Amino acid sequence: MQAFRFITLPEIAPTLMLMAVLMSIFSFKQFTLIWLTTGGGPYGGITETLVLRIYQTAFRFFDLAYGATLGVAGFVIVLGLTLLFIYVQQRQDRARRR
């Protein structure tokens, strides 16, 4: 366990962070597949994602202001994850140079 914690995990941490950022960005792009297969979910929106919620709020319930607010919130979440990734990468690069 100590070998994993102190050797393996620090070496794969940059890759794990990059994959987390990319997967969160790609999950925001998954609209068509979920909409065509489930339409938001058979049991009370069980497969509803933020993108589906934005679509339904703006175009099904005609609440464009709230839909735009959700869209901006999604953008801020992805931007925050990306900035966190860049910060961690730069910090690790500076630590390796020393």
NORNORZI-V543317 format. One record per residue. PHI is phi as a letter, one per 40 degrees, with the letter a starting at -180 (* if undefined). Layout:
phi
PHI
PHI
This chain:
phi
*
c
c
c
c
b
b
c
c
c
c
c
d
c
c
c
c
c
c
c
c
c
c
c
c
c
c
c
c
c
b
c
c
c
c
c
c
b
g
h
h
c
b
g
g
c
b
c
b
c
c
c
c
c
c
c
c
c
b
c
c
f
b
c
c
c
c
c
c
c
c
c
c
c
c
c
c
c
c
c
c
c
c
c
c
c
c
c
c
c
c
c
c
c
c
c
c
c
